[in-house]
Amino acid sequence: MLYVRKQLIHEMVADQVKQYIRTKGLQKGDWLPSMAELGEKFDVSRTSIREALRHLEALHVVEIVNGRGVSVKDAGAHHIQTRVIIESEKTFLLELCDVRRGLEGRAVELAAMRATNEQLVRMEENLRVYERLRILNQDTAQADLLFHQTLYEASHNPTLCQMIEAVYDSFHEFWQQNEGIQQIFEDTYHLHEELFHHVKQQQPEKAKRSVDKLIEAVELSVQQLF
């Protein structure tokens, strides 16, 4: 059974709120729906909505105004904005891969030294879910996301985690706009297993090399795509 901690739930709700802001094109000063309406929209409790909004307020994405509601403070806070014209999608993706290699490589090094037993258990559970879904030829995206979120959380460096999330959002946003691209990636489950093994065995250098292999697989797919 997949274990999802309470904090992870509010982080996921925060992601949904950010996506809502982007989709609706909300700008600084625009008001969000009430907490009750957001809870109904995302099918979560008001407690989860409240925690998600507090999380976003700490990131300066929204501002909670007592007696009035929640307004957008900075829709682009802590996100890589692609407002500039991207002359080459291939170049953009490969440059993001370089950024991911540096950020995620450092995160797994720290995770190999700092991961708690509880975090290791959750990583392994998410990996098992990933494996079952893969065997059944079902969507593994959520299990993969939960594995990586727990892995980077284990670095115990919140600022680093936020930077990784920003890069992930940019990558994910591109993927959403180009349906079917995600299907070209080769199966990297064995690399996830290898990465987890090195983190569990407290082998930071080997864990970083596993991340390098994962990024190389993405780069290869990008090269084949364009």
Buried (B, 14 or more C-beta within 10 A) or exposed (E): EEEBEEEBBBBBBBBBBBBBBBEEEBEEEEEBBEBEEBBEEBEBEEEBBBBBBBBBBEBEBBBBEEEEBBBBBBBBBBBBEEEEEEEEBEEBBBEBBEBBBEBBBBBBBBBBBBBEEEBBEBBBBBBBBBBEBBEEEEEBEBBBBBBBBBBBBBBBBEEBBBBBBBBBBBBBBBBEEEEEBEEEBEEBBEBBBBBBEBBBEEBBEBBBBBBBEBBBBBBEBBEEEE
